[in-house]
Amino acid sequence: MIDFEEELKKYEPAIEVEQAEDDIKARDLTDLTDLLVNISAQNVQNNVAK
């Protein structure tokens, strides 16, 4: 039978996965919320300018 506790002690995450996580976290990605905030700010500026 498999001893899960023993297997977990041996576990080491793949280097590629850790590197990918670091790369993803390091990027400043624009998401939908950022786009909506930007569009709203532009609309407010345009309405004030009129």
C-alpha positions as a printed NumPy array, in Angstrom:
array([[  0.   ,   0.   ,   0.   ],
       [  1.11 ,   3.577,  -0.617],
       [  2.277,   5.543,   2.417],
       [  1.057,   9.031,   1.524],
       [  2.898,  10.727,   4.383],
       [  6.182,   9.246,   3.167],
       [  5.452,  10.25 ,  -0.439],
       [  4.668,  13.82 ,   0.614],
       [  8.019,  14.058,   2.369],
       [  9.748,  13.166,  -0.926],
       [  7.741,  15.667,  -2.98 ],
       [  9.655,  18.449,  -4.719],
       [  7.856,  20.844,  -7.063],
       [  9.08 ,  21.02 , -10.641],
       [ 11.487,  23.889, -11.291],
       [  9.531,  24.907, -14.401],
       [  6.357,  25.345, -12.365],
       [  8.088,  27.537,  -9.79 ],
       [  9.681,  29.625, -12.547],
       [  6.33 ,  30.016, -14.304],
       [  4.696,  31.127, -11.043],
       [  7.409,  33.728, -10.497],
       [  7.098,  35.022, -14.064],
       [  3.314,  35.276, -13.845],
       [  3.423,  37.09 , -10.497],
       [  6.122,  39.483, -11.739],
       [  4.08 ,  40.71 , -14.7  ],
       [  1.731,  43.619, -14.324],
       [ -1.116,  42.301, -16.418],
       [ -4.091,  44.454, -17.288],
       [ -7.324,  42.72 , -16.429],
       [-10.955,  43.567, -17.087],
       [-11.235,  45.617, -13.905],
       [ -8.278,  47.779, -14.934],
       [ -9.862,  48.362, -18.337],
       [-13.224,  49.341, -16.84 ],
       [-11.599,  51.754, -14.37 ],
       [ -9.629,  53.337, -17.211],
       [-12.717,  53.708, -19.422],
       [-14.72 ,  55.203, -16.535],
       [-11.966,  57.714, -15.794],
       [-11.853,  58.748, -19.448],
       [-15.631,  59.19 , -19.513],
       [-15.501,  61.379, -16.403],
       [-12.75 ,  63.516, -17.934],
       [-14.692,  63.86 , -21.184],
       [-17.866,  64.885, -19.333],
       [-15.969,  67.485, -17.274],
       [-14.338,  68.915, -20.393],
       [-17.733,  69.531, -22.072]])
